[in-house]
Amino acid sequence: MKQNRTLTELKNIGSKIAGRLNEIGIFSEDELRKLGPVQAHRLIKANYPNETLPLCYYLYSFEGALCDKHWNDIGTNRKQQLKASIL
């Protein structure tokens, strides 16, 4: 099993996204894994109700980070499942 990494050690997670995760109480890979990509996206969206949050920057990035893949490589079916989960 992988060591609990900091957010910026994960694929797809830069300082801006890590900062937004920090705002909702997520500081590590394990914490993001426990919350899950859908709930993390929902909480960040709730913090920024007037801002458009591109799915690729948040929802897909979180999924990719947890799978150690670039967000664009998580597959169309999984992207559709994730997108349906946030509606």
C-alpha positions in Angstrom: 0.0 0.0 0.0 1.2 3.5 -0.8 2.4 5.8 1.9 0.0 8.6 2.8 1.2 11.4 0.5 0.6 15.1 0.8 -1.9 16.5 -1.7 0.7 18.2 -4.0 2.5 14.8 -4.3 -0.5 13.4 -6.1 -1.1 13.6 -9.8 -3.4 16.5 -10.9 -3.1 18.4 -7.6 -1.3 21.7 -7.7 -1.1 24.4 -5.1 -4.4 26.0 -6.0 -6.4 22.8 -5.8 -4.5 21.7 -2.7 -5.4 25.0 -1.1 -9.1 24.5 -1.8 -9.0 21.0 -0.4 -7.3 22.4 2.7 -10.2 24.8 3.1 -12.6 21.9 3.4 -10.3 20.1 5.9 -8.4 17.8 3.5 -4.6 17.8 3.9 -3.5 14.3 2.7 -4.2 11.5 0.3 -5.8 9.4 3.0 -8.2 12.2 3.9 -9.1 12.7 0.2 -9.6 9.0 -0.2 -12.0 8.8 2.8 -14.1 11.7 1.6 -14.0 10.7 -2.1 -13.8 12.7 -5.2 -17.6 13.4 -5.5 -18.0 14.7 -1.9 -14.7 16.8 -2.2 -16.1 18.4 -5.4 -19.4 19.1 -3.7 -17.8 20.8 -0.7 -15.5 22.9 -2.8 -18.4 23.9 -5.0 -20.4 24.9 -1.9 -17.5 27.2 -0.8 -17.5 28.8 -4.3 -21.2 29.0 -5.3 -20.7 31.7 -7.9 -17.6 30.2 -9.5 -17.7 27.6 -12.3 -15.6 24.7 -11.3 -14.5 22.7 -14.4 -15.0 19.0 -13.8 -11.6 18.2 -15.1 -9.9 20.5 -12.6 -11.7 19.1 -9.6 -13.9 16.0 -9.8 -11.8 14.2 -12.5 -8.5 15.4 -11.0 -9.4 14.0 -7.6 -10.3 10.6 -9.1 -7.1 10.6 -11.1 -5.1 11.6 -8.0 -6.5 8.6 -6.1 -5.8 6.3 -9.0 -2.4 7.7 -9.8 -3.5 8.7 -13.3 -3.8 11.9 -15.2 -7.4 13.1 -15.1 -7.8 12.6 -18.8 -6.8 8.9 -18.5 -9.5 7.8 -16.1 -11.8 6.6 -18.9 -15.0 7.9 -20.4 -17.2 5.5 -18.4 -15.8 6.5 -15.1 -16.0 10.2 -16.0 -19.7 9.6 -16.8 -20.3 7.8 -13.5 -18.6 10.6 -11.6 -20.5 13.3 -13.4 -23.8 11.6 -12.8 -22.9 11.3 -9.1 -22.7 15.1 -8.6 -26.1 15.9 -10.2 
